[in-house]
Amino acid sequence: MPRLATCFWAILLVLIAAVFSPAAAYNVVNFGARGDGQTDSTAAFLRAWKAACSSATPAAVSVPRERTWLTVVGGTFDAKGSKFWSCRRGTNNCPVGARSISFQTCSNVVVSGLTSLNSQTIHIGINESSNIKIQNVKIIAPSGSPNTDGIHIASSRGVTITSSTIRTGDDCVSVGPGSMNVYMEKIGCGPGHGISVGSLGNSFNEEGVQNVTVINSVFTKTENGVRVKSWARPSGGYAQNLNFKNLIMRNVANPIIIDQQYCPDYSCPHQSSGVRVSQVTYKKHKGHVIDTGGDDVPVQSEQSMQWDQTAGYQADLCGYFEKANSFIL
């Protein structure tokens, strides 16, 4: 059944690379879409899509703030981001870059069976939204493509991601500040940077992250498995009640990381992170990781470990990861 969605510029389907001038917006209502929960608006979306693709200037398809039944089923987006990535690698004089799909201030949205290829930046962005369900999606970009997160969540709650394959050059899924009640299951992640909570602590007055679950998922040839990352500067942010269970790691460099000195470039603050990390549970991980010498090391544990920044960790799992130099707290 389609679900009711309330959105402000609810779904932004970026069709042409963003530049410094604003993109032309093709409102689906102007092409005949009706948000009455009964009318099939597929044809209207396709007309808006065709018009945007024919635009001589950067363009986007948009859904305005209205009560709209919104379910996105199937389809393939290919943003053909290789030229943009080449620019990013070679010079700083590049366009801003575009997300392929962005949900802004939405509620009750279902995305099913979608394929997103070669986004310039983030493939699917979810911001200030609630009750978003993403299932059976495929997200693919080369491992060397910069900042091509599969799904980025910020200031949102009630986001569920299931039965999906994500292969990118950055995080498969990243959960940013202000997010809560995020559930992920049956995710095939890799290559990429793994599934991350953060980065956090980019500002002092920052909302926290809580109630994040990742279960029954497989990580293959990723830089990290499950990670919490925060900037090394004062902050009122936090991450709490994070649960990671039944995860398989295949040739993963760092299966478990809590990194409170996150530094992706050379302009890092190098202070002490004020982000409090607590109530983090890891249980039943197995697979193979790569140690510092490049050797394949098997790891497996049925034990549970809990991490709290004040109390420390309980139930010793460090021995399973010490040889691979991959357990960082």
N, C-alpha and C positions, 0 to 999 in steps of 0.2 A: 504494500500500500504506500503511495506517496505520502510524504509528511509535510506539515505546515512549516513554512520558513518565513521568518521576518528578517529582512536584510536592508542595510543601507549600502548601496552598491554591492549587493550581496555576493554575486559571483563575478569576478573580474577575469575574463579570459583574454589574456594578452596575446595579440596576434602578430604584432610587429614590434621590433626592439624599441624599448623606451629610450627617448633622448631627453634633452633638457627642456624641450617644449612639451606642454601637456598633450596627452593622447586624446584623439577624437573618441567619444563614447557613443556607441550605438545601443540605445535603450531598446530592449526586447519588446516593451509595451508598444513602442511606436511601430513595431512590425507585426502587431496583432496578438501578442501574448496576453493571456488573461489569468489573473491570480485568484480564481474562484474555487480552486480545489477540484474542479470537474473537467475543465477544458484541457485537452492535450495541446500544449503550446510548442510541440517539437518543430512544426513548420515555421513558426515565428522565430524561434531560435536560429533555425537554419538560414532564414532570410537575413537576420541580423548578422549572422556569421559571414554570409556571402558578401554583404555590404562592407563589413569591416575588412575582409580579405582583399577587397577591391580598392580600398582606400589608398591614396597616394601619400598619406601621412601616417604616423604611428596611430594605432587604433585599438579599441577595446570593446568587447561586448559586455553590457552591464544590466543588472536587474535592480530596480530602484527600491526604495523603502516602501514596501507594500506587503500585504498578507498574501503570500504566494506559496502554492504547493510546489516544492522544488525537489526533484529527484534526478540525479545525473546518472545515466546508465550507458555504459559502453562508450565507444569512440576512442580515437587516438589523436593526441596533440604531439606534433613534432616541431619544436621551436627552432631547430637547426642552429644551435648555439655555438658551433665551432668557431665561427669568425669572431664572436664576442670573446670567447675564452682566449683565443690567440692574442687579441688586443690586450686583455687583462695580463697575460703573461709577458707581453713585450713592452707595455707603456702604461703610464697612469692617465693618459689623455684618452679615456674611453667613455662611451655612454654609460648611463647609470645601470642599465641592464634590467631585464623584466622577469617577473615571476610568470609562470605559465598559467596558474590558476590561483586566485586569492579569494577567500571567504572573509568578509569584513562585516562585523556586527550581524551575524546570522544565527538563527536557531532552527533546529529540527531539519537537518539536511542529510540526505543519503547520497553517497557517491559509490557506485558499484561498477566493476568491470572496466574501469577506465585505464588507458595506457598513456603515460606521459614520457616523451622522449626528448632528450637533449635540451632541457630548459636552460636559458641563459644563466639564471640564478636558481632560486628555490622553485621546485616543481609545484608543490601545493602549499599555500600559506593559509593558516587559520588564525584569525586575530579577533579578539573581543567577541567571541562566539560561544554558543552552547549547544549541546546535544547534536554533535556532528558524528556521523557514522561513515567510515570509509572501509570498504571491503573489496577483496578480489581485484586490487589495482596492481598494475605493473609500472614501475618508475625506473627508467634506465638512462644513464649518462656515463661516459667514459670515466675510469678511475682517476684520470688526471684533470678532469674538468673542475675548475675552482668554484667553491661556494654553491654547488648544486645540491643542497640539501633535498632529500626526498619529500619530507613533510615537516614543516616548521609550525609549532603551536605556540601562541603567545596570548596571555590575558584571556584564556578560554577555559571552559569547564565542560565536563561530560563529553570528551572526545574518545571515540572507540575506533581502533584500526585493527583489522583482522584479515588473515588469509591473503597477505600481499607480499609481493616481491619487489625489493628496492635495491638497485645497484647504481651507485652514484660516485661522485668525487668528493663528497663531504658526508655529513651525518645522514644516515638512513632516515632517522626521525630525531628531531631536536625539540625539547620541551622548554620553552622560555619562561621568564618571570610572569607571575600572575595566573599561572595555569594550575588547575586542580582536577582530580577525578579523570585521569587519562589512563586508558586501558589498551594494551597491545597484546595480541595473541597470534601465533602462527605467522610470524614475520620472517621472511627469508632476506637477510641483510648481507650485502657484500657483492662486490668490493665497496669500500667507503670507510667512514670513520666510526661506524657503529651507531648505537642509540644513545643519545646524550640528554641529560638534564642540564640545561644551561646553553650558552654561558650565562652565569649569574654574577651579580655584584658589579655590573657596569656603572651603576649609580648608587648613591647612598639610600635615597628614598625609593626603594624598589620592593615590589610585591614578591611574596615567596611562591614556592612551588610545593604542592602537597598531593598525596594520594596518587602516585604513579605506579602502574603495574606493567611488567613485561614478563610474559610466560610462554612456554612451549614454542620457542623461536630458535632459529639457526643463524649463526654468523659465520661467513665464509670469506677468508682472505681479507679481513677488515683490519684497520689500524687499531681499533679498540672494539671491545665487546659492549658492555654497559658502562657508561661514564657519567660522573657528575663533575662539572667544570665551573670554576668561578675565578674571577679576576682577583689579583692580589692587591686589594684596596679596601678601605673601610666601607661597610655596607650594612644596612638593616635587613637585607634579604635572608632567605632561608630555603632549605629543601628538607622536607620531612615526610615520613611514611612512604618510602620508596621500596618496592618489592620486586625482586628478580628471581624467577623460579623456572626450573626445567629448561635451561638454555644449553645449546650445543655450540661449542667453539671449534671451528676448523681452520687451522693455520691463522690464528688471530694473535697479533703481537701483544696486546694488552687486554686480557679478558675482562678485568675489573679494575676500574680506576676511580678514585675520588681525588681530583686534581684541583687544589685551591691556589695554585699559582699558574693558572691558565695564561699562556703567552703565545698566540699564533704568529706574532711578528716581532719586530724589533722596537716597538714603541709601547712597552708594557710598564705598569706602575711599580712593580717590584716592592710592594709593601706587604702587609698581612691581610689576608682575606677576612672580611667581617661576616661572610655568609655562614650561617650555622647549618650544619648538615647533621641530621639526626633520624633515628628510626629507619635505618636502611637495612634490609634483609636480603641475603643471597642464599639460595637453596638449590641443591641438585643441579650442579653444572658439570659438564663433561665435554671431552673433545681433545683437540691437539692445538698447542700454541707454539710459537717460535721464540726460542731463547735468544740472548744477545749474540750468541755465536752463529745463529742461523739454523740451529738444530731443532728438529721437531720433537716436542715434549708432550706426552699424553698426560691429561689431567682428568680427574673424576672425583666427585664427592657427593655423598648422600647427606652430609651434615648441613646445618644451617648456621649462618653467621649473621650477627646483628651488629651494626655500627652506630655509635652515637658519639658525637664530637666531644661530649663531656665525659661519658662513662667509658669510652673506648670500645673495643670489639669483644664479643664473647664467641666461644666455640672456634677453636683454632683452625682456620683454613689456610693460613699463610704458607704452610709447608707445601701445599699443593701448587702454589704459584711462585714460590721463592726462586726455584731453579730457572724459571722462565723470565724472571725479573719483570713480572707483569702485574703484580698486586701492589698497588700504590695507594697509601693512605696518609 
